[in-house]
Amino acid sequence: MAKNEVVELVKGYIRRQDGFILEAYSSVTLVICADHRIIIDTSTPEKRELILSGLKAKGLSPSDIDTVILTHLHGDHTSNNDLFSNAQLLAHVDELPPRNIEPIIEDQELCGGVHLIHTPGHTRGSMSVRIEAERTYVAAGDALPTRDNFLKWVPPGLNYYPELALRSMRRIVEMADVVIPGHDSAFEVDR
């Protein structure tokens, strides 16, 4: 199997003050898998040009993307979906996706070495993507939103079930060499 390529087009970010979120946008990850071109999360309108320039640097345009995986359906992860009009949009069934987004019912391999994995806790339908490349990457969305969540071992600040969120975080960390969190730069998992 040819190795998959993983490119961080947008490094996620979150800024809080006094317990309130002042600014947040998600990571956007490009995965090149054999003859598939995949985007994981589409971030916010402010990151549109960064997404376009990152694709252009790889010799791609939005029309070259055939699949968009949405880790969950919060607006800071989905606001540029319209860029990818040729792509199939995927989200976990527990996110109650609208008709234009295909529901993923169970964990599955999307293409060689790219796996969709249900990691609930932040939301009921939070999904992560494990990518076998030169190392094992996990694009975690907000199932593991920042490196601090990992270092301090605390669930996402917004969650519906903290214990389940921690179980999902453990699952992510156990399978990853590198985590691409929803709102931070990629980081290596120290074992």
SVG drawing of the C-alpha trace seen along z (x, -y; Angstrom):
<svg xmlns="http://www.w3.org/2000/svg" viewBox="-32 -37 39 39">
<polyline fill="none" stroke="black" stroke-width="0.4" points="0.0,0.0 1.3,-3.4 1.7,-5.7 -1.0,-8.2 0.0,-11.9 -1.3,-14.1 -1.1,-17.9 -2.4,-20.4 -4.0,-23.1 -5.2,-25.1 -3.9,-24.7 -6.9,-24.9 -7.1,-27.6 -9.2,-28.6 -9.0,-31.7 -10.9,-32.0 -11.2,-34.7 -13.0,-34.3 -14.4,-30.9 -15.9,-32.3 -14.8,-31.4 -13.8,-34.6 -12.4,-33.0 -12.4,-29.5 -11.7,-27.8 -11.0,-24.2 -8.1,-22.4 -8.4,-21.5 -6.5,-18.5 -5.9,-17.2 -5.4,-13.5 -4.2,-12.1 -5.0,-8.4 -4.3,-6.5 -6.8,-8.1 -8.8,-9.9 -8.5,-13.5 -10.0,-14.0 -10.6,-17.0 -11.2,-16.6 -13.3,-19.5 -13.7,-22.8 -13.3,-25.5 -14.7,-29.0 -15.1,-31.6 -12.0,-33.5 -9.8,-30.5 -11.2,-30.1 -8.2,-31.7 -5.8,-29.7 -7.6,-26.5 -7.5,-27.5 -3.8,-28.5 -2.9,-25.3 -4.7,-23.2 -3.0,-25.3 0.4,-24.5 -0.4,-20.8 -1.5,-21.4 -5.2,-20.9 -8.4,-22.9 -11.6,-22.4 -13.1,-20.5 -10.3,-17.9 -11.6,-16.9 -13.9,-13.9 -14.7,-13.4 -15.2,-15.8 -15.2,-14.1 -16.9,-16.2 -15.7,-15.3 -19.0,-16.8 -21.4,-19.4 -20.5,-22.5 -20.2,-25.6 -16.5,-26.2 -15.8,-22.8 -18.3,-23.1 -18.5,-26.7 -16.6,-26.1 -18.4,-23.0 -19.7,-24.9 -16.1,-25.1 -16.3,-21.4 -19.3,-21.1 -18.0,-17.9 -17.3,-16.1 -19.3,-13.6 -19.9,-14.9 -19.7,-12.4 -20.7,-12.8 -21.6,-10.3 -25.3,-9.3 -25.6,-10.5 -24.9,-14.1 -28.3,-13.9 -26.8,-15.1 -29.0,-16.9 -29.8,-15.2 -26.8,-16.5 -24.4,-14.8 -24.1,-11.0 -24.5,-9.4 -21.8,-7.1 -23.3,-4.3 -20.3,-2.3 -16.5,-2.5 -15.1,-1.8 -12.1,-2.1 -12.8,-4.8 -9.7,-4.0 -6.5,-2.2 -5.3,-3.2 -7.9,-5.8 -10.4,-4.8 -13.5,-6.6 -13.8,-6.0 -16.7,-7.0 -15.2,-9.0 -18.2,-10.4 -18.1,-12.6 -17.8,-16.2 -21.0,-15.4 -22.8,-12.1 -21.6,-11.8 -18.0,-13.0 -15.8,-11.1 -12.0,-10.9 -10.0,-9.8 -7.0,-7.5 -4.6,-7.8 -1.7,-5.4 1.1,-7.4 4.8,-7.6 3.4,-7.6 -0.1,-7.0 -2.1,-10.3 -5.4,-10.8 -7.4,-13.9 -9.5,-14.1 -11.7,-17.1 -13.1,-18.2 -12.9,-14.7 -9.4,-15.9 -9.5,-19.7 -6.1,-20.8 -2.8,-19.5 -3.6,-20.8 -6.6,-18.5 -4.0,-15.7 -1.4,-17.0 -3.8,-17.8 -6.0,-14.8 -9.3,-16.7 -12.2,-16.3 -13.3,-18.9 -14.7,-22.0 -17.9,-21.4 -19.1,-17.9 -22.3,-15.9 -20.7,-13.1 -17.2,-13.7 -16.4,-10.1 -17.2,-9.0 -15.1,-11.9 -12.1,-10.7 -12.6,-7.2 -12.6,-8.5 -9.5,-10.6 -7.7,-7.4 -8.7,-5.6 -7.3,-8.4 -4.0,-8.5 -3.6,-4.8 -3.8,-4.6 -1.9,-7.8 1.7,-8.7 0.6,-12.2 -2.7,-13.8 -4.3,-16.6 -6.6,-18.2 -9.6,-20.3 -8.3,-23.6 -4.5,-23.3 -1.4,-22.3 -0.6,-18.7 1.4,-17.1 3.3,-13.9 2.1,-11.4 4.8,-10.5 4.6,-6.9"/>
</svg>
